[in-house]
């Protein structure tokens, strides 16, 4: 099953909710548009501009994985401990845990985000 269409429109948000700065996302599906009988709520290719961040937030009813695909940044885990992240790193916030991500590099920080129940 293939969901991703490279021609899908980008979704750009800036300084909204937990987003500080600019984030660009491309999502094959989210929310109600997701396939039936799947635990996945959202899958997206995300790009944080230099200096942009996703503020600390808690996943009460789901889990989220970030797979870093370009750039470098700082990941904050549920205990508010910070870790440098770069290409190839994978982070996980389990149900009930919180996390944050900041782009600390000069270029974009790109990652695949997956949210599942």
C-alpha positions in Angstrom: 0.0 0.0 0.0 1.5 3.4 -1.0 0.1 6.6 0.5 2.7 9.2 -0.3 2.4 11.4 -3.3 5.4 13.6 -3.9 3.1 16.2 -5.5 1.1 16.6 -2.3 0.9 20.2 -1.2 3.0 21.4 1.6 1.5 22.6 4.9 3.4 25.5 6.4 2.9 26.7 9.9 4.7 29.5 11.7 4.5 30.5 15.4 1.3 28.5 16.0 0.6 26.3 19.1 3.8 24.5 20.0 5.6 25.7 16.9 8.2 28.5 17.3 9.4 29.7 13.9 8.6 28.0 10.7 7.8 24.3 10.0 6.9 22.8 6.7 5.1 19.4 6.6 4.1 17.0 3.9 1.5 14.4 5.1 0.2 11.4 3.2 -2.6 11.2 5.8 -3.6 12.6 9.1 -6.6 12.4 11.4 -9.8 11.4 9.7 -8.1 10.9 6.3 -6.1 7.9 7.7 -6.8 4.4 6.6 -9.2 2.3 8.6 -7.8 -0.3 11.1 -4.4 1.4 11.5 -2.7 2.6 14.7 -1.0 5.4 12.7 -2.6 8.8 13.3 -0.1 10.9 11.3 3.0 10.4 9.2 4.8 13.4 7.8 8.0 14.7 6.3 8.8 17.8 8.4 11.3 20.6 8.1 12.2 23.1 10.8 13.9 26.3 9.6 17.1 27.4 11.4 16.2 28.6 14.9 12.7 27.0 14.7 11.4 24.5 17.3 8.6 22.4 18.5 8.0 23.3 22.1 7.7 20.7 24.9 4.4 18.9 24.7 2.9 15.7 26.1 1.4 12.8 24.2 -1.4 11.8 26.5 -3.2 9.3 24.1 -0.5 8.4 21.5 3.2 8.0 20.8 5.5 9.9 18.4 8.7 9.0 16.7 11.1 11.4 15.0 13.6 10.0 12.4 16.2 12.7 11.7 17.0 12.9 8.0 18.9 16.2 7.6 20.5 18.8 9.8 21.2 18.9 13.5 19.3 19.9 16.6 18.5 19.3 20.2 15.9 16.8 21.4 14.4 17.2 24.9 12.9 14.0 26.5 10.1 13.7 29.0 12.6 14.3 31.9 13.6 17.5 30.2 17.1 16.1 29.4 18.6 17.4 26.2 20.3 15.3 23.6 22.0 16.5 20.4 20.5 14.8 17.3 21.6 14.5 13.7 21.0 12.4 10.6 20.1 8.8 11.4 19.0 9.5 15.0 15.6 8.2 16.1 13.6 9.5 19.1 10.6 8.2 20.8 8.0 9.8 23.1 5.8 7.1 24.5 2.2 7.5 25.6 2.1 9.9 28.6 5.5 11.3 27.9 6.6 14.7 26.6 9.2 15.9 24.2 10.5 18.9 22.2 12.8 19.4 19.2 14.9 22.5 18.2 16.9 23.2 15.1 20.3 24.4 16.4 22.0 24.2 13.0 22.6 26.8 10.2 20.5 24.8 7.7 17.1 23.1 7.9 16.4 20.2 10.3 14.4 17.6 8.5 12.7 14.5 10.0 10.0 12.0 9.5 7.4 12.2 12.2 5.1 9.2 13.0 2.3 9.4 15.5 0.5 6.2 16.5 -2.1 5.2 19.1 
